[in-house]
Amino acid sequence: MIQNQEIDTLKSFYNLMAKTRSVRTAIVNRIFSLQPFEQTQIRNLKNALASLEHCSQGSYKADLIIEGSAGIQVDLFYEIAELQKDIFYLENGEEQFLSYLESLHSDFSSHVQNGVKQLEGKRFNCFITDRDGTINNYCGRYGTSIQSVYNALFLSRFAQNCATNPIIITSAPLKNTGIVDVSTLPKQTVIYAASKGREFIDLSGTRRSFPIDIEKQQLIDRLNQRLTALVKDKAYERFSLIGSGLQQKFGQTTIARQDISGSISEERSQKFLDVIKRIVHKLDPSGENLKIEDTGLDIEIILTVADEAAGLKDFDKKEAIKFLDQELCLNMGSGPHLICGDTGSDLPMLEAVMEKSIDTWSVFVTKDPQLAEKAEAICPNAVTVPEPDMLIAILNQLAGTQK
């Protein structure tokens, strides 16, 4: 049960969002199994929304206290907007909800209709998609990016009706503030491939992982110990609480240095990046075992893998495709496949699938014309939309045509 409550600390905010996940999951399971949801469940979501709107005082910004240190300004746009969408969806039905999305996004219907026209009539062998920014709207913090009811239902329908092997690949870990903790999909609906695909949970619920040399595992364990101790220092604590926070993945560690709201000054963010680089260099002076990727928001520290052509390289989504195809017997030489992404880091995934089958289609969620051109250069059957809600609506409509 979610009560209308005072949200004044970051901890209370995280706790509230965790409760919305439980409520949303229960609603999704009921609707997906053709059972009516309860009105008390909508009231729970309304109470959560009212609590967030109150603490942000009519805006999307809230000043919350970090326990034991100074406060931090938090952007609540994702959490508030997704609750508003879910409540509208549950109270007004799907047809009116799609009109609601059209009021939020310019050219919504034309993008959806074009995507459906390009992809309709196909059942995909593999549906492989990134999560954040692709099938899920961006959030200021990974730990509160709880999947919405409408999003889970639309995606579940597509996975069930239009894909033999539905796979979500994310840079986040599986659990402990991972993709499983923020998802509301019914169990055994999709394959969760986390840590850029180094670890996954298959449709039977079994976890499997990419083999890591014991010495490299010990190295990243030492790195994680250093970073865990670092963010306990009040001078660096906030970096574990913004954006991606500190995520100890399988074969990779992520630490945020900025969030999409720019809550950290550029000078402070850059100094933190320098601190992390010094820690990594001290642990791996030769640079042969750990590679750093700086996205401007996150610092990704990745264990290298051997590559015949490039020698030692970081594990990317191209490596993930090869690993998943081998482990899951995906028969990727046989299409059609649908690949979805939103950044340059998703292009290697598209390349890997195209190398296995030219019967491959893609949807990239981007407003960047250069990224769209790169996707089209790799995959001639490419569609571009500017918003994740458009992609989700396309998938839902495709699922309806395949019933």
Secondary structure, 3 states (H helix, E strand, C coil): CCCCCCCCEHHHHHHHHHHHHHHHHHHHHHHHCCCCCCHHHHHHHHHHHHHHHHHHCCCCEEEEECCCCCEEEEECHHHHHHHHHHHHHHHHCHHHHHHHHHHHCCCHHHHHHHHHHHHCCCCEEEEEEECECCCECCCCEHHHCCCCHHHHHHHHHHHHHHEEEEEEECCCCCCCCCHHHHCCCCCCCCEEEEHHHCEEECCCCCEEECCCCHHHHHHHHHHHHHHHHHCCCCCCHHHHCCECCEEECCCEEEEECCCCCCCCCHHHHHHHHHHHHHHHHHHCCCCCCEEEEECCCEEEEEEEEEECCCEEEECCHHHHHHHHHHHHCCCCCCCCEEEEECCHHHHHHHHHHHHHCCCEEEEEECCCHHHHHHHHHHCCCEEEECCHHHHHHHHHHHHHHCC
